[in-house]
Amino acid sequence: MRVLSKQLLSATRSYLNRSTRLSLSCTTLRLCSSAAIQTIEKKVNSFGKLNINLPYNVEIKATDPHKYPNMDTLLVKLFSNEVTDIKEDLIKVDVSDVTQIEALENNYIGDIKCVIEVPVRYDIDAKTVGEGNVAISGLISSSINVQTEYGSIVGAKLQGENIVFSSSEGGSITLQKGVQGNIEINTAGDGAVMTDKCAGNELDISTENGDINLGSNYCERSTFSTVNGNMYLNNLHLNSTVDITGTGSLNISCLDGSLQANLQDGPAKIQLVRLIGDSEIKSQNDVSLAIPEDNDVKLILKASKLYIDHKFTGEYSDDGKQFVSENTGNAFKVETNQSIQVAPSNWIESLGLKQSVKKH
């Protein structure tokens, strides 16, 4: 076991030395002042778990491998512009099998921010109350669990078996610079979610009224759900499920996978690149599809009104409300009580279909 730990430590040092120093770009919570009002340094195991329960803004990051090559140091610093002179400590750190960082004063005091540096392979369970924000970056963990009330969450360059970000009262959640693992993100109220690149086995993102903005997704199975938020899914790969139960709209700029979508009152616009499995959309509003002309997808469409470009050949029902294309590839079934528009994908900027359209 000791030999294995040394090998893992060596591999981790190599990984960190190859990487650029990790930081949270423009959305990082700004340091309040250059001088810490409280500093704590503790020796810890190189692999462990850290529980954090604070009423402050919190930043969590990996310790500098050049300064702490043994990866056995925990650093905790408090910063503030408003609080410059404290007579008593505001937090305590207990080092044991599970290291604890807690506030000695439960009320939010001024603009305090707690910066925590841990060994790169630590598991994290962080909770803030009130408007306490959390920023976390640069860790390789088995478990990362971050919970806020009204505070926002920013995660960057994270690898974990399980990563959970949750805001119970509507804080926004942002993922930057790649996050990998089984990822669960949820927020309430008007809280929004914005992600850069996600990879792993599973991705689950849910909001109530806030928008979901996805950069690129390479997770094997993904679920996106909202009530009234709008979804902007840019590069959607592999197998995805979408559930919108209110007025939210669905916008997919690159679908390269399979899709199961249940929509209500919001419209949908989807640009298909490739379909890797049978897919289906059920909606109560208009659906616009942009599809490459050479794609072999088998369209099965049903709507009150169909607007299908003449380049897509197939058979219409007698009442003109159903269409089945001649292709024999994976099935793409779309059903709505409003309209369906289908155009070649190079017409993505003109889905109004003013030319070369058959109306039934």
N, C-alpha and C positions, 0 to 999 in steps of 0.2 A: 504493500500500500504506500509506504514512504517513497519507494522508487517511482511508482506511478504518479504520485503527487509532484515529485521533482520534475518528471517529464512534462506534466501538465503545466507546471509553473514556467518551465523553459519555453514551451510552445506559446503560452500566453504572452510572455515577454517579447518573443519574436513577433507575434501579431501586433502588439502595441507599438513596437519600434518601427514596424513598416508603415503604420498608420499615421496620418497627420494628427496633430493634437486636436482632441475633440472639443467642439464648442457648439452652442445653440444659435448661431447666426443672429439675425435681427429680432427674432421672437424670444430670445433668452430674457429671463427676468433681469432687469438692469440692477447691478450692484448699487446699494444705497450710498456707500462711502468706501474709501480706500482702506480705512483702518477698522479692524474688527473690534467690537465692543465685548466680545467673549470668544475665547479660543480654547478648544479641548483637543488633545491628541492622545490616542490610546493605541496600544498594541493589541492586535486581534489575530485570529486565525486567517490564513490566506483564503480559505473557502468557508462561507458561513451565511448567516441570514441577519438582516437588519430590519427591525421594526421602527417606524417613525410615526409619531402622533403629535402634531404641532399645530398651533393656531397662526402660523406665520407663512410667508412665502418660502418655498423650499427649492433648492437646486441640488441635484444628486449627480455625481459624476465619478469616473474612475480616478484613482490617485495617479500621479505622474510616475511612470515606470522608471524614469531616469533618477528621480529623487528617492523613490522607494522601491528599489529593485526586488526586494523580498516579498513585496505585496502583503505586508502584515501590519499596515498602519491605517487607522481611521482618523480623519481630520474633520472637525466640526467648528465652523466659525459663524458668528452672528454679526450682521452689518446693519447700520441704520443711519439715516440723516437726522431723524427727530430725537432718537435716544442716543445720547453721547456719553452719559455718565451713569453707570449702574453700580449700586452698592452690593447687590446680591446677584448670583447667577440666575439666568432666566431659563436655562435648560439643564437637564442632567443626562449623562450617558452611562448606562450599565452594560458592562461587557460580560457575557456569559455564552452559553450555547447559542442563544439568540440575543444579539445585541439590541438594546432598547435606547431610543432617543425620545425624551418626553419633555414637555414644558413644565416648569415649576409654577408658572402663572398661566391659568387657563384662558384668561382674556387676551384678546389681540392688543398688543402694545405698539403704537406708532406704526412705522413702516419697516419693521424688522424683517430681514431675510436671513434664512439659515442655509449656508453652503456646506454640503456634506461630501467628502471624498472618501470612497471605499475601495477595497481591492476589486479588480475588474470582474471577478467571478462570484460576486455576492448576490444572493437572492434579496429582493426588496419588497417590503410591505409598508407602503407610505399612505398616511391619511392626514388631511388637513381639514379644518373646520372654517366656517365663515367664508371669507373671500380669499383664503390662502391658496395661492397658485403653486403648481409643481412643474419643474423642468427636470428631465432625467435624460442622461446621454452616456454612450460609450461603454455599456455593460454587456457581459456575456453571462446570462443567468439561467437557472432552471425555472425560476418564477419571478415575475415582476408584476406587482399589484399596486395600483395607485388609485386612490379615491379622494375626491374633493366634494365640497358642497356647492358653493357658487364659483369657486376658483377654476381657472383654466389649467389644462395639462398640455405640456409639450414634451414629446419623446423623439430622440434622434439617435441613429446608429446603435440600435439595440438588437441583440440576439437572445432569444429565450424560448424554452419549451412552451411556456404559457405566459402571455402578456395580457393583462387586463387593465384598461383605463376606464374609469367610471366617474361621472359627475352627477350627483343626485338632484341638484337644483339648477342645472343649465349652464355649467361652464363649458366653454368650447375646448375641443381636443384637436391637437395638431401632431402629425407624424412627419418627421423630416429625415432626409439622408438615408433612407432605407431602414425598415423594421422587419425582422424575420422571426417567425414562430407561429404558434397558435394564438391568434390575436382576437381579442374581444374589446370592442369600444362601444360605450353607450353613454348618452347624455339626455337630459330632460329639458322641458320648456323650449326656449329658443336657442339652446346650445347647438352649435354647428360642429361638423367634423371635416377636417381637411387632411389628406394623406398624400405623401410623395410616392414612395414605392413600398409595396408590401409583398412578402414572400413567405411561404410556409405551407402547412397542411390546411388550416382553416382560418377564415376571416369572418367576423361577425360585427357589423356596424349598425347601430340603431339610434335614431333621434325621434323627437316628438314633432317639433315645428322647425327645427334647424336644418339647414342644407347639408348634404353630403357631397364633398368634392374629392374624387379619387384620381390620383395621378396614374399609376400603373399597378396592376394587381396580378401576381403570379401564384396565388394560393390555390391549392387543389380544389377546395370547396369554399364558396363565399356566399354570405347572406347579407343583404342590405334591406333595412326596413325603416319606415318613417310613417308619420300620419300626414302632416301637411308640409314637410320639408321637400325641397327640390333636390333631385339627384343628378350630379354631373359626373359620370363615370367615363374617364377618358380612354384608358387602355384596359379592357376587361378580357382576361384570359381564363381558360379552363372552365370550370362549372360554377355558374352563378344563379342565385335566387334573389328576386326582388319582390318586396311586399310593400305597397303604398296603400294605406287604408283611408286616406282623406283626399285633399286637393293637390298634393305634391305631384310634380311632373318628373318624367324620366328622360334623361338625355345621355345617350351612349355614343361616343364619337368613334370607337373602334371595338367592335365585338369580334373576338377571335376565340370562340369557345362555344359553350351551350348556355341557354338562358331559360329560366322559368320565372315568369313575371305575372303577378296579380296586381292590377292597377284599378283605381276608382275614378275620381273626377278630374285628374290631371292628364294633360296630353303626353305623348311619348314620341321622341325622335331617336332613331337608331340607325347607325351606319354599320353594316355587316361587312366583315372582311372574310371570315371563314366560320363555318358551323361544324363543330366536332361531334355533335350529338343532337338528337331530336330536341326541339325547343318549342315553347308555347308562351304566348302573351294573351291574357284576358284583360280587357279594359272597358271602361264606361265612357271613354273620350277618344279623340282622334289619335291615330297612330300613323307616323310617317317612317317609311323604310327606305334606306339607300343601300343598294346591293350591286356588287360588280356584275357586269353582263356575263362574264364567263363562269360565274359561280354556279355549281350544280345543285344548289339548295332547292328542295321541293316546297313551294309555297302552297299553303292551304289557308285561304283567307275567307272571312265571313264578316260582313259589315252592312250597315244601312246604305252606305255609298262607297263604291270602289273607284279609285283613280289609279290606273295601272299603266305604266309606259308600254308602248306597243312592242318594245324589244323583249318583253317578258311574255312568252307565248304559253297558252294553256286553254282550259275550258271554263266557261262561265255557266252558272245555273240559269234556268229560264227567267228567273226574276232579276238576274244580274247582281245578286247580293252575295254570291259565293264564287270563288275562283280557285282552281287547282292548276298549278303550272305543270309543264311537260317534263321537267327535270326529275331525276330519280335519286338524288342525294338525300342527305339528312332532312327530315321534315321540319319546316318552320310554320307552326300553326298560329294564326293571329285571329282573334275574335273580339269585336266591339260592336256596340249598338250605335256608334257614330261612323266616322269615315276611316278608311285605310288608303294611304297614298304610297305608291311604290315607284321609285325612280332609279336609274343607273347611279352608281355611287359618285361618278364625276359630276353629278348634278346636285351635290350635297348643299350647295349654296342657293339652290333655287328649287326647293322642295314644293313650291307653289304649283309646279307642273303646269305651266301655262301653254306648253307646246307638247306635241306628240303624246297626248293623253287620251285614253278611251274612258268615257264616262258612261256608267251603267246605272 
